[in-house]
């Protein structure tokens, strides 16, 4: 089995997928943080392509950066300045070739994540 990475972002305050949320992927090696790609969620709150496809998978430490503030602004969430949640980084490890799924459950004042399937 080859490894790859996916996500799914749900807006738990509105009860729907988080469409149009920008996500960046970085590989972390020591103090070095290398940008690999930027994607945006579709109408289902997922990205159209795997965030890290099988052909590029390598075990290691990665970081997903969810641009929640811009999404919340565009979704009509009550405005704040500054937003309580703006940019949400989630750093995690992938130790073996497997499907890694890192979902984000998002509201204007909280979020959670887990290793999904």
N, C-alpha and C positions, 0 to 999 in steps of 0.2 A: 504494500500500500504506500502510495506517495503522500507527502504531507501538503497541507494547504490551510489557508486562513479565511474565515468568513465572519460576518457580523450581522446583526439585526437590531435596529434601533426602534423602540416603541415609546411613544409619548404617553405616559401613564396618566397625566393630568387631563388630556383630551380623549384618551381611550382609542388611539389610532397609531398607525405607523408614522414615524418621523420622516417625512419626505423632504428632500432638499438639504439634508444635513451634511456638511463637508467633514470628511475624515482624512487624516494624514497617517501614513505608516512610516515608522522609523525603525532601523536596526540599531541596537545599542551594543557597542563593544568597548568596554572600559569607560573612559570619559568621552568617547566619540559617539555622536548621534548622527546617523546617516539617513537622510530622507529617501524613501523608496518610491512612494507614489501618493497621489491625492485622488480620492474618489468622492462621489456624492450619492446619498441614498435615493432610491427610486420610490415609486408610489407604495411599495410594500415595506419600506424602511430598510431595504437591503441594498447592497451594491450590485450593479449589473454583472460585474466580474468578480472573481475571487480577489480578496484584498492582497493576498500573497499566493500566487498560483503555484501549482505543483512543480512546474519547470524551474521556479526560483526558490523553492523551499530549502531552508537550511536550519538545523537546530540552532537555538540561540535566544537572546533576549531581544524583545521587540517592544514598541510603544505605539499604541493607537491614540491619536489625539482627535477628540470629538469637539467640533466647534458648535457647542450648544447655545451660546449666547446669540449668535447670528440666526440660528434656527428659531430660537424662542422669540426673537424680535420679529421675524418674518411670519411666525405662526399666530401672532396676535396676542401672545401672553402679555399680561399686564407689564407695562414698562417699568424699569428700574435703572438707576444710574449710580454706581455701576451694577451690573447684574450680579446676583448672588452666585450663579453658575455661569461661567463664560466658556472657558476652554477646559475640557476634561481629559487629562492624560491617564491612560491605563497602561502600566508597564507589566509585562508578563513574560514567562519563558515557555519555549516550545522545545521539548527534550527529545522527541522522537517523531518519525514520519507518521503523522496521523491527521485527521481533520480536527483543527482547532477552531472553535466557534466562540467568539467573545461578544455577546450581546450587551446592549446598554438599555436599561429601563430608565427613562428620563422624565423629570418634572422640573418646574422652575426652581424648586428648593431642595431637590435631592435626586440621587441616582443610585443604581446598583448594577452590578455585573456579576458574571459567573462563567465558568467553563461549560458551555452548552454542547450540544451534539448536532 
